Amino acid sequence: MFQYAVGTVDDDFWLGEHLWCTSGRLADQFDYKKIFVASIVLNGVLSIIFASHITYVTAVGIWLLMAVDVLVMNYPCHIKIVRMLASDADQGKIFGMNETCIGIFNIIFNAVMMLLYVKFMEGIAGMKAAIIGIAILSFVLTVLIAFVLDNPKKSLRKKLLRRQKKPAS
């Protein structure tokens, strides 16, 4: 039953595919800033739970919850936020910059997680330290994003005003 619900290597990731297909509606119909911030907080909370109970059963449960968190809440809102940063003509540039920044940040953060892992003598203690590092980063980013990200209603209003001011071509 579990393999049917989650999927196997042969049939791809069934749960992920079905969640991902419907998740864009959430970002479009509701306040994407609140969903995005909630997703990052949830990531931190799930990381703390996982760090405090490292077992196989906990891992499977946390990873399933994180799949929902990322596929339903985080990723669609992230795409919407990045898309709103540039005009239609510059979408390729903005997504290229986004992926470049994500890659650079991942290199830096993974190096920090490896340092934490080694600093706490590898094994379970190192794993817990790395996971707690993810939780701390999640909470720091939550505060940063809550203040930096524009309110969607205000940002839509500004965009509409800019379009009205442009002369018709």
TITI-102540 format. One record per residue: residue number from 1; residue in one letter; chain; x, y, z of N, C-alpha, C in turn. Coordinates in steps of 0.1 Angstrom, whole numbers, plus 5000, padded with zeros to 4 digits. Atoms other than C-alpha are relative to their C-alpha. Layout:
# residues N
+-------+-------+------+------+------+------+-------+-------+-------+------+------+------+
! kolro ! torvo ! panu ! n_px ! n_py ! n_pz ! ca_px ! ca_py ! ca_pz ! c_px ! c_py ! c_pz !
+-------+-------+------+------+------+------+-------+-------+-------+------+------+------+
!   NUM !     A !    A !    X !    Y !    Z !     X !     Y !     Z !    X !    Y !    Z !
...
+-------+-------+------+------+------+------+-------+-------+-------+------+------+------+
This chain:
# residues 169
+-------+-------+------+------+------+------+-------+-------+-------+------+------+------+
! kolro ! torvo ! panu ! n_px ! n_py ! n_pz ! ca_px ! ca_py ! ca_pz ! c_px ! c_py ! c_pz !
+-------+-------+------+------+------+------+-------+-------+-------+------+------+------+
!     1 !     M !    A ! 5008 ! 4988 ! 5000 !  5000 !  5000 !  5000 ! 5009 ! 5013 ! 5000 !
!     2 !     F !    A ! 4991 ! 4989 ! 4999 !  5028 !  5024 !  5009 ! 5006 ! 5003 ! 4987 !
!     3 !     Q !    A ! 4994 ! 4998 ! 5013 !  5046 !  5019 !  4976 ! 4990 ! 5004 ! 4990 !
!     4 !     Y !    A ! 5010 ! 4995 ! 5010 !  5014 !  5024 !  4957 ! 4997 ! 5015 ! 5002 !
!     5 !     A !    A ! 5003 ! 4986 ! 4997 !  5007 !  5057 !  4975 ! 5012 ! 5009 ! 4996 !
!     6 !     V !    A ! 4989 ! 4991 ! 5002 !  5042 !  5071 !  4973 ! 5006 ! 4998 ! 4986 !
!     7 !     G !    A ! 4994 ! 5003 ! 5013 !  5054 !  5054 !  4941 ! 5012 ! 4992 ! 5001 !
!     8 !     T !    A ! 4988 ! 5008 ! 5000 !  5083 !  5033 !  4931 ! 5009 ! 5006 ! 4989 !
!     9 !     V !    A ! 4991 ! 4995 ! 5011 !  5113 !  5038 !  4908 ! 4994 ! 4998 ! 4987 !
!    10 !     D !    A ! 5006 ! 5003 ! 5013 !  5094 !  5022 !  4880 ! 4989 ! 5009 ! 4996 !
!    11 !     D !    A ! 5011 ! 4991 ! 5004 !  5064 !  5045 !  4881 ! 5002 ! 5015 ! 5004 !
!    12 !     D !    A ! 4996 ! 4986 ! 4996 !  5082 !  5077 !  4891 ! 4994 ! 5003 ! 5014 !
!    13 !     F !    A ! 5004 ! 4996 ! 4986 !  5070 !  5096 !  4922 ! 4985 ! 5004 ! 4999 !
!    14 !     W !    A ! 5014 ! 4998 ! 5002 !  5032 !  5092 !  4921 ! 4994 ! 5011 ! 5008 !
!    15 !     L !    A ! 5005 ! 4990 ! 4991 !  5024 !  5113 !  4951 ! 5005 ! 5014 ! 4996 !
!    16 !     G !    A ! 4994 ! 4987 ! 5004 !  5048 !  5141 !  4940 ! 4994 ! 5005 ! 4987 !
!    17 !     E !    A ! 5006 ! 4995 ! 5013 !  5034 !  5142 !  4905 ! 4986 ! 5005 ! 5002 !
!    18 !     H !    A ! 5014 ! 4996 ! 4998 !  4998 !  5145 !  4917 ! 4999 ! 5013 ! 5009 !
!    19 !     L !    A ! 5000 ! 4988 ! 4991 !  5006 !  5171 !  4944 ! 5005 ! 5012 ! 4991 !
!    20 !     W !    A ! 4994 ! 4990 ! 5007 !  5028 !  5191 !  4920 ! 4990 ! 5006 ! 4989 !
!    21 !     C !    A ! 5009 ! 4996 ! 5010 !  5001 !  5192 !  4893 ! 4989 ! 5010 ! 5005 !
!    22 !     T !    A ! 5010 ! 4992 ! 4994 !  4976 !  5209 !  4916 ! 5005 ! 5012 ! 5008 !
!    23 !     S !    A ! 4995 ! 4990 ! 4990 !  4999 !  5231 !  4937 ! 5001 ! 5014 ! 4995 !
!    24 !     G !    A ! 4999 ! 4986 ! 5006 !  5001 !  5261 !  4913 ! 4987 ! 5008 ! 5004 !
!    25 !     R !    A ! 5012 ! 4993 ! 4996 !  4965 !  5269 !  4922 ! 5001 ! 5006 ! 5014 !
!    26 !     L !    A ! 4999 ! 4995 ! 4987 !  4974 !  5274 !  4958 ! 5007 ! 5014 ! 5000 !
!    27 !     A !    A ! 4992 ! 4988 ! 5001 !  5000 !  5301 !  4949 ! 4992 ! 5011 ! 4993 !
!    28 !     D !    A ! 5008 ! 4990 ! 5007 !  4975 !  5318 !  4925 ! 4988 ! 5005 ! 5007 !
!    29 !     Q !    A ! 5013 ! 4996 ! 4993 !  4944 !  5318 !  4947 ! 5002 ! 5006 ! 5014 !
!    30 !     F !    A ! 4998 ! 4995 ! 4986 !  4959 !  5327 !  4981 ! 5013 ! 5009 ! 5000 !
!    31 !     D !    A ! 4989 ! 4991 ! 4998 !  4985 !  5351 !  4995 ! 5013 ! 4992 ! 4999 !
!    32 !     Y !    A ! 4989 ! 5008 ! 5002 !  5017 !  5336 !  4981 ! 5011 ! 5003 ! 5010 !
!    33 !     K !    A ! 4990 ! 4996 ! 4990 !  5039 !  5355 !  5006 ! 4998 ! 4992 ! 5013 !
!    34 !     K !    A ! 5003 ! 5007 ! 4988 !  5021 !  5339 !  5036 ! 5003 ! 4985 ! 4998 !
!    35 !     I !    A ! 4998 ! 5015 ! 5003 !  5023 !  5304 !  5020 ! 5015 ! 4998 ! 5000 !
!    36 !     F !    A ! 4985 ! 5001 ! 5001 !  5060 !  5309 !  5012 ! 5007 ! 5000 ! 5014 !
!    37 !     V !    A ! 4994 ! 4999 ! 4987 !  5069 !  5320 !  5047 ! 4996 ! 4988 ! 5009 !
!    38 !     A !    A ! 5004 ! 5012 ! 4992 !  5048 !  5292 !  5063 ! 5007 ! 4988 ! 4995 !
!    39 !     S !    A ! 4992 ! 5012 ! 5005 !  5066 !  5267 !  5041 ! 5014 ! 5000 ! 5005 !
!    40 !     I !    A ! 4986 ! 4999 ! 4994 !  5100 !  5279 !  5053 ! 5000 ! 4997 ! 5015 !
!    41 !     V !    A ! 5002 ! 5003 ! 4986 !  5088 !  5278 !  5089 ! 4998 ! 4985 ! 5002 !
!    42 !     L !    A ! 5002 ! 5014 ! 4999 !  5075 !  5243 !  5084 ! 5012 ! 4992 ! 4997 !
!    43 !     N !    A ! 4987 ! 5007 ! 5003 !  5108 !  5232 !  5069 ! 5009 ! 5000 ! 5013 !
!    44 !     G !    A ! 4992 ! 4999 ! 4987 !  5126 !  5245 !  5101 ! 4994 ! 4991 ! 5011 !
!    45 !     V !    A ! 5006 ! 5008 ! 4989 !  5101 !  5228 !  5124 ! 5002 ! 4985 ! 4997 !
!    46 !     L !    A ! 4998 ! 5014 ! 5003 !  5103 !  5195 !  5105 ! 5014 ! 4996 ! 5002 !
!    47 !     S !    A ! 4986 ! 5003 ! 4998 !  5141 !  5197 !  5106 ! 5003 ! 4997 ! 5015 !
!    48 !     I !    A ! 4997 ! 5002 ! 4986 !  5141 !  5201 !  5144 ! 4994 ! 4987 ! 5005 !
!    49 !     I !    A ! 5006 ! 5013 ! 4996 !  5117 !  5172 !  5148 ! 5008 ! 4988 ! 4995 !
!    50 !     F !    A ! 4991 ! 5011 ! 5005 !  5139 !  5150 !  5126 ! 5013 ! 4999 ! 5008 !
!    51 !     A !    A ! 4987 ! 5000 ! 4993 !  5171 !  5161 !  5144 ! 4998 ! 4994 ! 5014 !
!    52 !     S !    A ! 5002 ! 5005 ! 4986 !  5155 !  5151 !  5178 ! 4995 ! 4985 ! 5000 !
!    53 !     H !    A ! 5004 ! 5014 ! 5000 !  5142 !  5117 !  5166 ! 5005 ! 4994 ! 4987 !
!    54 !     I !    A ! 4994 ! 5006 ! 5012 !  5165 !  5102 !  5140 ! 4998 ! 4985 ! 5000 !
!    55 !     T !    A ! 5003 ! 5014 ! 5002 !  5149 !  5069 !  5131 ! 4995 ! 4999 ! 4986 !
!    56 !     Y !    A ! 5005 ! 5002 ! 5013 !  5138 !  5053 !  5099 ! 4986 ! 5004 ! 4998 !
!    57 !     V !    A ! 5014 ! 4997 ! 5000 !  5101 !  5057 !  5106 ! 4998 ! 5016 ! 5000 !
!    58 !     T !    A ! 5001 ! 4985 ! 5000 !  5106 !  5094 !  5115 ! 5005 ! 5006 ! 4987 !
!    59 !     A !    A ! 4995 ! 4995 ! 5012 !  5127 !  5099 !  5084 ! 4990 ! 4999 ! 4989 !
!    60 !     V !    A ! 5010 ! 5002 ! 5010 !  5100 !  5085 !  5061 ! 4989 ! 5010 ! 5002 !
!    61 !     G !    A ! 5011 ! 4991 ! 4998 !  5073 !  5106 !  5077 ! 5004 ! 5014 ! 4998 !
!    62 !     I !    A ! 4995 ! 4986 ! 5002 !  5094 !  5138 !  5077 ! 5002 ! 5003 ! 4985 !
!    63 !     W !    A ! 4998 ! 4998 ! 5014 !  5104 !  5133 !  5041 ! 4987 ! 5001 ! 4992 !
!    64 !     L !    A ! 5013 ! 4998 ! 5007 !  5068 !  5128 !  5030 ! 4994 ! 5014 ! 5003 !
!    65 !     L !    A ! 5005 ! 4987 ! 4997 !  5058 !  5159 !  5049 ! 5008 ! 5011 ! 4993 !
!    66 !     M !    A ! 4992 ! 4991 ! 5008 !  5087 !  5178 !  5033 ! 4997 ! 5000 ! 4986 !
!    67 !     A !    A ! 5004 ! 5001 ! 5014 !  5076 !  5166 !  4999 ! 4988 ! 5009 ! 4998 !
!    68 !     V !    A ! 5012 ! 4992 ! 5001 !  5042 !  5182 !  5005 ! 5004 ! 5014 ! 5002 !
!    69 !     D !    A ! 4996 ! 4986 ! 4997 !  5058 !  5213 !  5020 ! 5006 ! 5006 ! 4988 !
!    70 !     V !    A ! 4993 ! 4994 ! 5012 !  5081 !  5218 !  4990 ! 4992 ! 5000 ! 4987 !
!    71 !     L !    A ! 5008 ! 5001 ! 5013 !  5059 !  5206 !  4961 ! 4987 ! 5008 ! 5000 !
!    72 !     V !    A ! 5013 ! 4993 ! 5000 !  5027 !  5222 !  4973 ! 5001 ! 5014 ! 5004 !
!    73 !     M !    A ! 5000 ! 4986 ! 4995 !  5037 !  5253 !  4992 ! 5012 ! 5008 ! 4995 !
!    74 !     N !    A ! 4988 ! 4992 ! 5003 !  5073 !  5263 !  4985 ! 5002 ! 5003 ! 4985 !
!    75 !     Y !    A ! 4995 ! 4998 ! 5013 !  5081 !  5257 !  4949 ! 4990 ! 5008 ! 4991 !
!    76 !     P !    A ! 5009 ! 4991 ! 5009 !  5049 !  5272 !  4932 ! 5001 ! 5014 ! 5004 !
!    77 !     C !    A ! 4999 ! 4986 ! 4996 !  5052 !  5303 !  4953 ! 5014 ! 5006 ! 4996 !
!    78 !     H !    A ! 4987 ! 4995 ! 5004 !  5089 !  5306 !  4946 ! 5000 ! 5003 ! 4985 !
!    79 !     I !    A ! 5001 ! 4998 ! 5015 !  5083 !  5303 !  4908 ! 4992 ! 5013 ! 4998 !
!    80 !     K !    A ! 5009 ! 4988 ! 5002 !  5055 !  5330 !  4911 ! 5008 ! 5012 ! 5004 !
!    81 !     I !    A ! 4992 ! 4989 ! 4995 !  5078 !  5353 !  4931 ! 5011 ! 5004 ! 4990 !
!    82 !     V !    A ! 4989 ! 4998 ! 5010 !  5107 !  5349 !  4906 ! 4994 ! 5006 ! 4987 !
!    83 !     R !    A ! 5007 ! 4995 ! 5013 !  5083 !  5354 !  4876 ! 4996 ! 5014 ! 5001 !
!    84 !     M !    A ! 5005 ! 4986 ! 4998 !  5070 !  5387 !  4891 ! 5011 ! 5010 ! 5000 !
!    85 !     L !    A ! 4989 ! 4991 ! 4999 !  5105 !  5401 !  4893 ! 5004 ! 5007 ! 4986 !
!    86 !     A !    A ! 4996 ! 4995 ! 5013 !  5108 !  5407 !  4855 ! 4989 ! 5000 ! 4990 !
!    87 !     S !    A ! 5010 ! 4999 ! 5011 !  5088 !  5415 !  4824 ! 5000 ! 4987 ! 4993 !
!    88 !     D !    A ! 5000 ! 5013 ! 5008 !  5078 !  5387 !  4800 ! 5012 ! 4998 ! 4991 !
!    89 !     A !    A ! 4988 ! 5001 ! 5009 !  5107 !  5395 !  4777 ! 5013 ! 4996 ! 5008 !
!    90 !     D !    A ! 4988 ! 5003 ! 4992 !  5132 !  5390 !  4806 ! 4999 ! 4988 ! 5009 !
!    91 !     Q !    A ! 5002 ! 5011 ! 4992 !  5119 !  5358 !  4820 ! 5012 ! 4990 ! 5000 !
!    92 !     G !    A ! 4989 ! 5009 ! 5001 !  5148 !  5337 !  4808 ! 5012 ! 5005 ! 5008 !
!    93 !     K !    A ! 4989 ! 4994 ! 4992 !  5173 !  5361 !  4823 ! 4998 ! 4999 ! 5015 !
!    94 !     I !    A ! 5003 ! 5000 ! 4986 !  5156 !  5363 !  4857 ! 5000 ! 4985 ! 5005 !
!    95 !     F !    A ! 4999 ! 5014 ! 4996 !  5152 !  5325 !  4859 ! 5014 ! 4995 ! 5000 !
!    96 !     G !    A ! 4986 ! 5004 ! 5000 !  5188 !  5320 !  4849 ! 5008 ! 5006 ! 5012 !
!    97 !     M !    A ! 4993 ! 4994 ! 4988 !  5200 !  5344 !  4876 ! 4995 ! 4993 ! 5013 !
!    98 !     N !    A ! 5005 ! 5008 ! 4988 !  5177 !  5326 !  4901 ! 5008 ! 4987 ! 5002 !
!    99 !     E !    A ! 4994 ! 5013 ! 4999 !  5192 !  5292 !  4893 ! 5015 ! 5002 ! 5003 !
!   100 !     T !    A ! 4986 ! 4997 ! 4997 !  5228 !  5307 !  4894 ! 5002 ! 5003 ! 5015 !
!   101 !     C !    A ! 4999 ! 4997 ! 4986 !  5222 !  5322 !  4928 ! 4997 ! 4988 ! 5009 !
!   102 !     I !    A ! 5003 ! 5012 ! 4992 !  5206 !  5290 !  4941 ! 5012 ! 4990 ! 5000 !
!   103 !     G !    A ! 4989 ! 5009 ! 5000 !  5236 !  5270 !  4929 ! 5012 ! 5005 ! 5008 !
!   104 !     I !    A ! 4989 ! 4995 ! 4992 !  5262 !  5293 !  4945 ! 4996 ! 4999 ! 5015 !
!   105 !     F !    A ! 5004 ! 5001 ! 4986 !  5242 !  5294 !  4977 ! 5001 ! 4986 ! 5005 !
!   106 !     N !    A ! 5000 ! 5014 ! 4997 !  5239 !  5256 !  4977 ! 5015 ! 4995 ! 5003 !
!   107 !     I !    A ! 4986 ! 5004 ! 4998 !  5277 !  5252 !  4974 ! 5005 ! 5005 ! 5013 !
!   108 !     I !    A ! 4996 ! 4994 ! 4988 !  5283 !  5276 !  5003 ! 4993 ! 4993 ! 5012 !
!   109 !     F !    A ! 5007 ! 5006 ! 4988 !  5256 !  5261 !  5026 ! 5004 ! 4985 ! 5002 !
!   110 !     N !    A ! 4996 ! 5014 ! 4999 !  5266 !  5225 !  5018 ! 5014 ! 4999 ! 5006 !
!   111 !     A !    A ! 4986 ! 5000 ! 4993 !  5302 !  5234 !  5028 ! 4998 ! 5002 ! 5015 !
!   112 !     V !    A ! 5003 ! 4997 ! 4986 !  5288 !  5248 !  5061 ! 4995 ! 4987 ! 5007 !
!   113 !     M !    A ! 5005 ! 5013 ! 4994 !  5268 !  5216 !  5067 ! 5010 ! 4990 ! 5001 !
!   114 !     M !    A ! 4989 ! 5009 ! 4999 !  5298 !  5195 !  5060 ! 5009 ! 5003 ! 5012 !
!   115 !     L !    A ! 4992 ! 4995 ! 4989 !  5318 !  5216 !  5085 ! 4993 ! 4996 ! 5013 !
!   116 !     L !    A ! 5007 ! 5004 ! 4988 !  5291 !  5211 !  5111 ! 5000 ! 4985 ! 5003 !
!   117 !     Y !    A ! 5000 ! 5015 ! 4999 !  5290 !  5174 !  5104 ! 5013 ! 4995 ! 5006 !
!   118 !     V !    A ! 4986 ! 5004 ! 4996 !  5328 !  5170 !  5108 ! 5003 ! 5006 ! 5014 !
!   119 !     K !    A ! 4998 ! 4994 ! 4987 !  5329 !  5194 !  5138 ! 4994 ! 4993 ! 5011 !
!   120 !     F !    A ! 5007 ! 5008 ! 4989 !  5305 !  5173 !  5158 ! 5003 ! 4985 ! 4998 !
!   121 !     M !    A ! 4995 ! 5014 ! 5000 !  5325 !  5141 !  5152 ! 4992 ! 4990 ! 4991 !
!   122 !     E !    A ! 5007 ! 5009 ! 5009 !  5305 !  5127 !  5123 ! 4989 ! 4992 ! 5006 !
!   123 !     G !    A ! 5010 ! 5008 ! 4994 !  5280 !  5100 !  5129 ! 4987 ! 5007 ! 5003 !
!   124 !     I !    A ! 5013 ! 4994 ! 4996 !  5246 !  5108 !  5146 ! 5002 ! 5014 ! 5004 !
!   125 !     A !    A ! 4999 ! 4986 ! 4995 !  5259 !  5139 !  5163 ! 5003 ! 5010 ! 4989 !
!   126 !     G !    A ! 4998 ! 4992 ! 5012 !  5272 !  5153 !  5130 ! 4988 ! 5002 ! 4992 !
!   127 !     M !    A ! 5013 ! 4999 ! 5007 !  5239 !  5145 !  5113 ! 4991 ! 5009 ! 5007 !
!   128 !     K !    A ! 5009 ! 4991 ! 4993 !  5220 !  5162 !  5140 ! 5004 ! 5015 ! 4999 !
!   129 !     A !    A ! 4995 ! 4986 ! 5002 !  5242 !  5193 !  5138 ! 4997 ! 5005 ! 4986 !
!   130 !     A !    A ! 5003 ! 4995 ! 5014 !  5238 !  5195 !  5100 ! 4985 ! 5003 ! 4999 !
!   131 !     I !    A ! 5014 ! 4998 ! 5001 !  5200 !  5191 !  5103 ! 4996 ! 5013 ! 5008 !
!   132 !     I !    A ! 5003 ! 4988 ! 4992 !  5198 !  5218 !  5131 ! 5005 ! 5012 ! 4992 !
!   133 !     G !    A ! 4995 ! 4989 ! 5008 !  5219 !  5240 !  5108 ! 4990 ! 5004 ! 4989 !
!   134 !     I !    A ! 5011 ! 4998 ! 5009 !  5191 !  5236 !  5082 ! 4989 ! 5007 ! 5006 !
!   135 !     A !    A ! 5011 ! 4994 ! 4993 !  5165 !  5245 !  5108 ! 5003 ! 5015 ! 5003 !
!   136 !     I !    A ! 4997 ! 4986 ! 4996 !  5184 !  5276 !  5119 ! 5000 ! 5009 ! 4987 !
!   137 !     L !    A ! 5001 ! 4993 ! 5012 !  5188 !  5287 !  5083 ! 4986 ! 5003 ! 4996 !
!   138 !     S !    A ! 5014 ! 4998 ! 5003 !  5151 !  5282 !  5077 ! 4994 ! 5011 ! 5008 !
!   139 !     F !    A ! 5006 ! 4990 ! 4991 !  5142 !  5304 !  5107 ! 5006 ! 5014 ! 4996 !
!   140 !     V !    A ! 4994 ! 4987 ! 5004 !  5167 !  5332 !  5096 ! 4994 ! 5004 ! 4987 !
!   141 !     L !    A ! 5006 ! 4996 ! 5013 !  5153 !  5331 !  5061 ! 4986 ! 5004 ! 5001 !
!   142 !     T !    A ! 5014 ! 4997 ! 4998 !  5118 !  5332 !  5074 ! 4999 ! 5015 ! 5004 !
!   143 !     V !    A ! 5000 ! 4985 ! 4995 !  5125 !  5366 !  5092 ! 5003 ! 5009 ! 4988 !
!   144 !     L !    A ! 4995 ! 4992 ! 5011 !  5144 !  5379 !  5062 ! 4989 ! 5002 ! 4989 !
!   145 !     I !    A ! 5010 ! 4999 ! 5011 !  5117 !  5370 !  5036 ! 4987 ! 5007 ! 5005 !
!   146 !     A !    A ! 5012 ! 4993 ! 4995 !  5088 !  5382 !  5058 ! 5002 ! 5015 ! 4999 !
!   147 !     F !    A ! 4998 ! 4985 ! 5001 !  5104 !  5417 !  5057 ! 5003 ! 5005 ! 4986 !
!   148 !     V !    A ! 4995 ! 4996 ! 5013 !  5119 !  5418 !  5023 ! 4990 ! 4998 ! 4989 !
!   149 !     L !    A ! 5009 ! 5003 ! 5010 !  5092 !  5402 !  5002 ! 4988 ! 5010 ! 5000 !
!   150 !     D !    A ! 5011 ! 4991 ! 5001 !  5065 !  5427 !  4990 ! 4987 ! 4993 ! 5003 !
!   151 !     N !    A ! 5013 ! 5005 ! 4998 !  5029 !  5423 !  5000 ! 4994 ! 4998 ! 4986 !
!   152 !     P !    A ! 5005 ! 5003 ! 5014 !  5012 !  5406 !  4969 ! 4990 ! 5010 ! 4996 !
!   153 !     K !    A ! 5011 ! 4991 ! 5004 !  4982 !  5430 !  4969 ! 5006 ! 5014 ! 4997 !
!   154 !     K !    A ! 4993 ! 4987 ! 5003 !  5005 !  5461 !  4970 ! 5008 ! 4999 ! 4987 !
!   155 !     S !    A ! 4991 ! 5002 ! 5012 !  5028 !  5447 !  4944 ! 4991 ! 4999 ! 4987 !
!   156 !     L !    A ! 5010 ! 5001 ! 5011 !  4998 !  5439 !  4921 ! 4995 ! 5014 ! 4997 !
!   157 !     R !    A ! 5005 ! 4986 ! 5002 !  4985 !  5474 !  4926 ! 5010 ! 5009 ! 4993 !
!   158 !     K !    A ! 4989 ! 4993 ! 5006 !  5019 !  5489 !  4917 ! 5001 ! 4996 ! 4985 !
!   159 !     K !    A ! 4999 ! 5005 ! 5013 !  5021 !  5468 !  4886 ! 4989 ! 5005 ! 4991 !
!   160 !     L !    A ! 5012 ! 4995 ! 5008 !  4986 !  5478 !  4874 ! 5001 ! 5015 ! 4998 !
!   161 !     L !    A ! 4998 ! 4985 ! 5002 !  4994 !  5515 !  4880 ! 5011 ! 5003 ! 4990 !
!   162 !     R !    A ! 4990 ! 4998 ! 5010 !  5026 !  5512 !  4860 ! 4995 ! 4997 ! 4986 !
!   163 !     R !    A ! 5006 ! 5003 ! 5013 !  5007 !  5496 !  4831 ! 4991 ! 5011 ! 4995 !
!   164 !     Q !    A ! 5009 ! 4990 ! 5004 !  4981 !  5523 !  4831 ! 5008 ! 5013 ! 4996 !
!   165 !     K !    A ! 4992 ! 4988 ! 5003 !  5008 !  5550 !  4830 ! 5007 ! 4999 ! 4987 !
!   166 !     K !    A ! 4993 ! 5002 ! 5012 !  5025 !  5535 !  4800 ! 4991 ! 5005 ! 4988 !
!   167 !     P !    A ! 5008 ! 4996 ! 5012 !  5014 !  5551 !  4767 ! 4998 ! 4988 ! 4991 !
!   168 !     A !    A ! 5003 ! 5011 ! 5009 !  4997 !  5528 !  4743 ! 5008 ! 5000 ! 4988 !
!   169 !     S !    A ! 4991 ! 5001 ! 5012 !  5019 !  5516 !  4714 ! 4992 ! 4996 ! 4988 !
+-------+-------+------+------+------+------+-------+-------+-------+------+------+------+
